[in-house]
Amino acid sequence: MRGRNDGGQSKKPVVLFCIMVVCLCLLFLYFSGSNGQAGSAALEYGTKFSRSLGWGSDGDGDDGSDESIFGTGDANDVKLKSFPVCDDRHSELIPCLDRNLIYQMRLKLDLNLMEHYERHCPPPERRFNCLIPLPIKWPKSRDIVWKANIPHTHLAKEKSDQNWMIDAGEKIKFPGGGTHFHHGADKYISSIANMLNFKDNIINNEGMLRTVLDVGCGVASFGGYLLSSNVIAMSLAPNDVHQNQIQFALERGIPAYLGVLGTKRLPYPSRSFELAHCSRCRIDWLQRDGILMLELDRLLRPGGYFAYSSPEAYAQDEEDRRIWKEMSSLAERMCWKIAEKKNQTVIWVKPLNNDCYRSRPRGTNPPLCKSGDDPDSVWGVTMEACITPYPEQKCTGMGEVDWLLGLLD
């Protein structure tokens, strides 16, 4: 009896396995012949999934209702329902740059390296999907926005002598001023074009200069006024003590990115910009062997410019002179040359080819990046304190010109 019992028990798993296979086959045949029912099942699952992310709910993702971003009806005629308008609780929410989330998740970040200003996205259960109120349309929005959409007016008082913004009742006005250009971004932009000997002091240089990176942009008036010259600027600033400056930029309709030059590469491939700009951006360009200037170098195209307006470029006190001397030395070792230095602004220009890099004495810092480094790999990639050389090309005559034009496209 014991032998027969053991044998029966050993056969049970086999029998159960066979039953499961048969059931799965029947289910497959059933669903393959019922596309409509299968579609409904998938839609129901998708609805539950979307609700788990907070879609179609009041924000916490679990309101007990069957509300979904998908409209009801036939599975073959799915329509998206409208998203709700964000309520006041979320007016200041920046999902991947949420200070409260950082504190609640107890992330261990290095404040000296500005990691707390970098992106740290929430888990699915903390995400929201809602719409903000409509802003004033471009081009009027460059100069005026609704205060209700951005209820921050302390800059109007703090920067009143610099014409950043003016509190005008229900609206906020932007006269076009900045820390370094109190009399307007348009005049400041013309002065940069004049320093570079561009025709008619027009910054786009007859279409040769088209893309700009504005680092530490404030409320992005510099980028806003570049648009009238057919130049697109990406304005960059963190959510720092000035509160959300980028929120003003986006409300105005100016391309902008909430971020910081910290530890990670900016999310743009190499040679993306013809001009980088910093006006009183308060960045320590000498830290970590000049790694932040080297990130700008990666982003600049051959012959690209870095326009730097800051006390270090003109002040005569001992500390500013020390910083200027060290920055000049770093720029020289990076093979940058001064295109022009006038009043309170200096403009460096990046080399057109690798000749200068090859002629540097052995052991010169910063070194060239390793051959295996991909300068176009950017998302979540840590910065390196090295110079990104141009791809090696063997060209002669017009071929060399064609290669250079290809880099500039």
C-alpha positions as CSV (number, residue, x, y, z in Angstrom):
1,M,0.0,0.0,0.0
2,R,2.8,2.4,0.8
3,G,4.3,1.9,-2.6
4,R,1.1,2.6,-4.4
5,N,0.4,5.7,-2.3
6,D,3.9,7.1,-3.1
7,G,3.4,6.4,-6.8
8,G,0.0,8.2,-6.7
9,Q,1.5,11.2,-5.1
10,S,4.3,11.4,-7.6
11,K,1.7,11.5,-10.4
12,K,-0.4,14.3,-9.0
13,P,2.0,17.2,-10.1
14,V,1.9,15.8,-13.6
15,V,-1.9,15.6,-13.7
16,L,-2.2,19.2,-12.3
17,F,0.3,20.5,-14.9
18,C,-1.7,18.9,-17.8
19,I,-4.9,20.4,-16.5
20,M,-3.3,23.9,-16.3
21,V,-2.1,23.5,-19.9
22,V,-5.5,22.5,-21.1
23,C,-7.1,25.5,-19.3
24,L,-4.6,27.9,-20.8
25,C,-5.3,26.6,-24.3
26,L,-9.0,27.0,-23.8
27,L,-8.6,30.6,-22.5
28,F,-6.3,31.4,-25.5
29,L,-8.9,30.1,-28.0
30,Y,-11.7,32.0,-26.2
31,F,-9.9,35.4,-26.2
32,S,-8.6,35.0,-29.7
33,G,-12.1,34.6,-31.0
34,S,-13.5,37.5,-28.9
35,N,-11.4,40.5,-29.8
36,G,-14.1,42.9,-28.5
37,Q,-14.2,41.2,-25.1
38,A,-10.4,41.1,-24.9
39,G,-10.2,44.8,-25.8
40,S,-12.7,45.6,-23.0
41,A,-10.6,43.6,-20.6
42,A,-7.5,45.4,-21.6
43,L,-9.3,48.8,-21.4
44,E,-10.5,47.9,-17.9
45,Y,-7.0,47.0,-16.8
46,G,-5.6,50.2,-18.3
47,T,-8.2,52.2,-16.5
48,K,-7.2,50.6,-13.2
49,F,-3.6,51.3,-14.0
50,S,-4.2,54.9,-14.9
51,R,-6.2,55.4,-11.7
52,S,-3.4,54.0,-9.7
53,L,-1.2,56.8,-11.1
54,G,-3.7,59.4,-10.0
55,W,-5.3,60.0,-13.5
56,G,-8.9,60.9,-13.4
57,S,-9.0,61.2,-9.7
58,D,-8.7,64.0,-7.2
59,G,-4.9,63.5,-7.0
60,D,-4.4,60.7,-4.5
61,G,-5.1,58.0,-7.0
62,D,-7.7,56.2,-4.8
63,D,-11.0,58.0,-4.7
64,G,-13.1,54.8,-5.0
65,S,-14.8,55.9,-8.2
66,D,-14.6,54.4,-11.7
67,E,-13.6,57.7,-13.2
68,S,-10.9,57.2,-15.9
69,I,-9.1,59.3,-18.5
70,F,-10.8,57.0,-21.0
71,G,-14.3,57.7,-22.1
72,T,-16.9,54.9,-21.8
73,G,-18.2,53.2,-24.8
74,D,-17.2,50.6,-27.4
75,A,-13.6,49.4,-27.0
76,N,-12.9,50.1,-30.6
77,D,-13.9,53.8,-30.2
78,V,-11.9,54.8,-27.2
79,K,-11.7,58.6,-26.6
80,L,-9.7,60.5,-24.0
81,K,-11.6,62.5,-21.5
82,S,-10.4,65.9,-20.5
83,F,-7.9,66.3,-17.7
84,P,-9.0,68.2,-14.6
85,V,-7.6,71.7,-13.9
86,C,-5.0,71.6,-11.1
87,D,-6.3,73.0,-7.8
88,D,-4.4,75.4,-5.6
89,R,-2.6,72.7,-3.7
90,H,-0.5,71.9,-6.8
91,S,0.1,75.4,-8.1
92,E,3.8,75.2,-6.9
93,L,4.3,71.5,-7.7
94,I,7.3,70.6,-9.8
95,P,7.2,66.8,-9.9
96,C,10.9,65.9,-10.3
97,L,12.1,68.9,-8.4
98,D,9.9,68.8,-5.3
99,R,11.8,69.9,-2.1
100,N,9.2,68.3,0.1
101,L,9.6,65.0,-1.7
102,I,13.4,65.1,-1.2
103,Y,12.9,65.6,2.5
104,Q,10.2,63.0,2.9
105,M,12.3,60.4,1.0
106,R,15.3,61.3,3.1
107,L,17.6,61.4,0.1
108,K,21.3,61.8,0.9
109,L,22.4,64.6,-1.4
110,D,25.6,66.6,-1.5
111,L,24.5,70.3,-1.2
112,N,27.9,71.5,-2.1
113,L,27.6,69.8,-5.5
114,M,24.0,71.2,-6.0
115,E,22.5,67.7,-6.1
116,H,19.4,69.0,-4.4
117,Y,18.7,71.1,-7.5
118,E,19.0,68.1,-9.8
119,R,16.1,65.9,-10.9
120,H,14.7,63.3,-8.4
121,C,11.3,62.0,-9.7
122,P,8.5,60.8,-7.4
123,P,7.3,57.2,-7.4
124,P,4.1,56.4,-9.4
125,E,1.8,56.9,-6.4
126,R,3.0,60.5,-6.0
127,R,2.4,61.6,-9.6
128,F,-0.4,63.9,-10.8
129,N,-2.0,64.7,-14.1
130,C,-3.9,68.0,-14.4
131,L,-3.9,71.2,-16.4
132,I,-2.8,74.7,-15.4
133,P,-4.9,77.8,-16.3
134,L,-4.4,79.3,-19.7
135,P,-1.7,81.9,-19.9
136,I,-1.6,85.1,-22.0
137,K,-0.7,84.3,-25.5
138,W,2.6,85.1,-27.2
139,P,4.0,87.7,-28.1
140,K,2.2,89.7,-25.4
141,S,3.2,87.2,-22.8
142,R,6.9,88.2,-23.2
143,D,6.1,91.4,-21.4
144,I,3.1,90.6,-19.2
145,V,1.5,87.6,-17.4
146,W,-1.3,86.9,-15.0
147,K,-0.2,87.2,-11.4
148,A,-2.7,84.5,-10.3
149,N,-0.7,81.9,-12.3
150,I,2.6,82.8,-10.6
151,P,1.8,84.4,-7.2
152,H,5.4,85.5,-6.5
153,T,6.1,89.2,-6.4
154,H,9.1,89.5,-4.0
155,L,11.5,89.8,-7.0
156,A,9.6,93.0,-8.0
157,K,10.8,94.5,-4.7
158,E,14.2,92.8,-4.4
159,K,15.2,93.6,-8.0
160,S,13.3,96.9,-8.4
161,D,16.4,98.8,-9.3
162,Q,17.2,96.2,-12.0
163,N,13.9,96.1,-13.8
164,W,13.4,92.4,-13.6
165,M,9.6,92.7,-13.1
166,I,6.9,95.0,-11.9
167,D,3.8,94.1,-9.8
168,A,0.9,95.7,-11.7
169,G,-2.2,94.6,-9.9
170,E,-3.7,91.5,-11.5
171,K,-0.7,91.2,-13.8
172,I,3.1,91.1,-13.6
173,K,5.0,93.2,-16.2
174,F,8.5,92.4,-17.4
175,P,10.4,95.6,-18.7
176,G,13.3,93.4,-20.0
177,G,15.9,94.3,-17.4
178,G,18.3,92.0,-15.6
179,T,21.0,92.2,-13.0
180,H,23.6,93.1,-15.6
181,F,21.4,94.9,-18.1
182,H,19.1,97.3,-16.1
183,H,18.3,99.3,-19.3
184,G,16.9,96.3,-21.2
185,A,18.0,93.0,-22.7
186,D,17.6,94.3,-26.2
187,K,20.4,96.9,-25.8
188,Y,22.6,94.3,-24.0
189,I,22.1,91.8,-26.8
190,S,23.0,94.5,-29.4
191,S,26.2,95.3,-27.4
192,I,27.3,91.6,-27.5
193,A,26.7,91.6,-31.3
194,N,28.7,94.7,-31.6
195,M,31.6,93.2,-29.6
196,L,31.6,90.3,-32.1
197,N,31.5,92.7,-35.1
198,F,28.2,91.2,-36.3
199,K,26.6,93.1,-39.1
200,D,24.2,95.8,-38.0
201,N,24.7,94.7,-34.4
202,I,22.2,91.9,-35.0
203,I,23.0,88.9,-32.8
204,N,22.0,86.1,-35.3
205,N,24.9,87.1,-37.5
206,E,22.9,86.7,-40.7
207,G,21.7,83.3,-39.6
208,M,25.0,81.9,-38.4
209,L,24.1,82.1,-34.8
210,R,20.8,80.3,-34.0
211,T,21.0,78.6,-30.6
212,V,22.0,80.0,-27.2
213,L,22.3,78.5,-23.7
214,D,21.5,81.1,-21.0
215,V,22.9,79.8,-17.7
216,G,21.4,81.3,-14.5
217,C,18.8,83.1,-16.6
218,G,16.7,84.9,-13.9
219,V,13.2,85.4,-15.4
220,A,14.7,84.7,-18.9
221,S,14.3,88.2,-20.4
222,F,17.6,87.6,-22.2
223,G,16.2,84.6,-24.0
224,G,12.8,86.3,-24.5
225,Y,14.4,89.2,-26.4
226,L,16.6,86.9,-28.5
227,L,13.5,85.4,-30.2
228,S,12.8,88.6,-32.1
229,S,16.3,88.1,-33.7
230,N,15.4,84.5,-34.8
231,V,17.6,83.1,-32.1
232,I,16.3,80.4,-29.8
233,A,17.7,80.4,-26.3
234,M,17.3,77.6,-23.7
235,S,17.2,79.4,-20.4
236,L,18.5,77.4,-17.4
237,A,18.1,78.1,-13.7
238,P,17.4,76.2,-10.4
239,N,14.5,76.6,-8.1
240,D,16.7,78.5,-5.6
241,V,16.3,81.4,-3.2
242,H,14.7,83.5,-6.0
243,Q,11.9,80.9,-5.9
244,N,10.8,79.5,-9.3
245,Q,12.3,81.8,-11.9
246,I,11.7,79.2,-14.6
247,Q,8.0,79.3,-13.8
248,F,8.0,83.0,-14.9
249,A,9.9,82.0,-18.1
250,L,7.5,79.3,-19.1
251,E,4.5,81.4,-18.3
252,R,5.9,84.1,-20.6
253,G,6.3,81.5,-23.4
254,I,10.1,81.5,-23.3
255,P,11.9,78.1,-23.7
256,A,13.3,77.2,-20.3
257,Y,14.6,74.3,-18.3
258,L,14.6,74.0,-14.5
259,G,18.0,72.6,-13.7
260,V,21.5,73.3,-12.6
261,L,25.2,72.8,-13.5
262,G,25.9,70.4,-10.7
263,T,27.1,66.8,-11.1
264,K,25.2,65.5,-14.2
265,R,25.6,66.6,-17.8
266,L,22.9,68.9,-19.1
267,P,20.4,67.0,-21.2
268,Y,21.7,68.1,-24.6
269,P,24.1,66.4,-27.0
270,S,27.5,67.8,-27.7
271,R,27.9,70.8,-30.0
272,S,24.2,71.9,-29.5
273,F,24.8,75.7,-29.0
274,E,26.6,78.5,-30.8
275,L,26.6,80.7,-27.7
276,A,26.6,80.1,-24.0
277,H,25.8,83.1,-21.8
278,C,26.2,83.9,-18.1
279,S,25.3,87.2,-16.6
280,R,25.9,87.4,-12.9
281,C,25.0,83.7,-12.7
282,R,27.0,83.2,-9.5
283,I,28.6,80.0,-10.7
284,D,32.0,78.9,-9.4
285,W,33.6,78.0,-12.7
286,L,36.8,77.0,-11.1
287,Q,35.5,74.3,-8.9
288,R,36.5,70.6,-9.4
289,D,39.2,71.4,-12.0
290,G,36.9,73.6,-14.1
291,I,34.3,70.8,-14.7
292,L,31.5,73.3,-15.2
293,M,33.3,75.3,-17.9
294,L,34.2,72.0,-19.5
295,E,30.5,71.1,-19.7
296,L,29.9,74.3,-21.6
297,D,32.8,73.4,-23.9
298,R,31.1,70.1,-24.6
299,L,27.9,71.9,-25.5
300,L,29.4,74.6,-27.7
301,R,29.9,74.1,-31.4
302,P,33.2,74.7,-33.2
303,G,33.9,78.4,-33.0
304,G,31.2,78.8,-30.4
305,Y,31.2,81.7,-27.9
306,F,30.9,82.0,-24.2
307,A,29.7,85.5,-23.2
308,Y,30.5,86.2,-19.5
309,S,29.3,89.3,-17.7
310,S,30.4,89.3,-14.1
311,P,32.5,91.4,-11.6
312,E,35.4,89.0,-12.2
313,A,35.7,90.3,-15.7
314,Y,36.2,93.9,-14.7
315,A,36.5,94.5,-10.9
316,Q,39.8,95.4,-9.4
317,D,39.6,94.0,-5.9
318,E,42.0,91.3,-4.9
319,E,39.5,88.4,-4.9
320,D,38.0,89.2,-8.3
321,R,41.4,89.6,-9.8
322,R,42.4,86.2,-8.5
323,I,39.4,84.5,-9.9
324,W,39.8,86.3,-13.3
325,K,43.5,85.2,-13.4
326,E,42.6,81.5,-12.7
327,M,39.6,81.6,-15.2
328,S,41.8,83.0,-17.9
329,S,44.4,80.3,-17.3
330,L,41.8,77.6,-17.4
331,A,40.3,79.0,-20.6
332,E,43.7,79.2,-22.2
333,R,44.4,75.6,-21.4
334,M,41.0,74.7,-22.9
335,C,42.2,76.4,-26.1
336,W,39.6,79.2,-25.8
337,K,40.7,82.6,-26.9
338,I,39.3,86.0,-26.0
339,A,37.3,87.3,-28.9
340,E,36.6,90.6,-27.1
341,K,36.7,92.1,-23.6
342,K,34.8,95.4,-23.1
343,N,33.4,97.1,-20.1
344,Q,31.9,94.4,-17.9
345,T,31.8,91.6,-20.4
346,V,34.3,89.1,-21.9
347,I,33.6,86.8,-24.8
348,W,35.7,83.7,-25.3
349,V,35.6,81.7,-28.5
350,K,36.1,77.9,-28.8
351,P,38.6,76.5,-31.4
352,L,37.4,75.3,-34.8
353,N,39.5,72.1,-34.8
354,N,41.8,69.8,-32.7
355,D,45.1,71.5,-33.6
356,C,45.4,73.4,-30.4
357,Y,44.6,70.3,-28.3
358,R,47.4,68.4,-30.1
359,S,49.9,71.2,-29.5
360,R,49.4,71.4,-25.7
361,P,52.4,70.2,-23.6
362,R,52.0,66.6,-22.4
363,G,50.3,66.4,-19.0
364,T,48.4,69.7,-19.5
365,N,45.1,69.8,-17.5
366,P,42.3,69.5,-18.2
367,P,43.0,66.4,-20.2
368,L,41.2,65.2,-23.3
369,C,38.3,62.9,-22.7
370,K,39.0,59.2,-23.2
371,S,38.3,57.8,-26.7
372,G,35.5,55.6,-25.3
373,D,33.6,58.6,-23.9
374,D,30.4,59.4,-25.8
375,P,29.8,63.2,-25.6
376,D,26.2,62.7,-26.8
377,S,25.3,60.3,-23.9
378,V,23.7,62.7,-21.4
379,W,20.7,61.4,-19.5
380,G,21.9,60.8,-15.9
381,V,25.5,60.8,-17.0
382,T,28.0,62.3,-14.6
383,M,30.2,65.2,-15.8
384,E,33.8,64.6,-16.4
385,A,36.6,67.1,-16.0
386,C,38.0,66.6,-19.6
387,I,37.9,68.3,-23.0
388,T,35.7,66.8,-25.6
389,P,37.7,66.7,-28.9
390,Y,36.2,66.8,-32.3
391,P,35.8,63.6,-34.3
392,E,38.9,62.9,-36.3
393,Q,38.4,63.5,-40.0
394,K,40.9,63.2,-42.9
395,C,39.8,65.9,-45.3
396,T,41.6,68.2,-47.7
397,G,40.6,71.3,-49.6
398,M,36.9,71.9,-49.8
399,G,36.3,68.6,-48.0
400,E,37.5,70.2,-44.8
401,V,35.1,73.0,-45.3
402,D,32.2,70.6,-45.9
403,W,33.1,68.7,-42.7
404,L,33.1,71.9,-40.7
405,L,29.8,73.0,-42.2
406,G,28.4,69.6,-41.3
407,L,29.3,70.2,-37.7
408,L,27.6,73.6,-37.8
409,D,24.3,72.2,-39.2
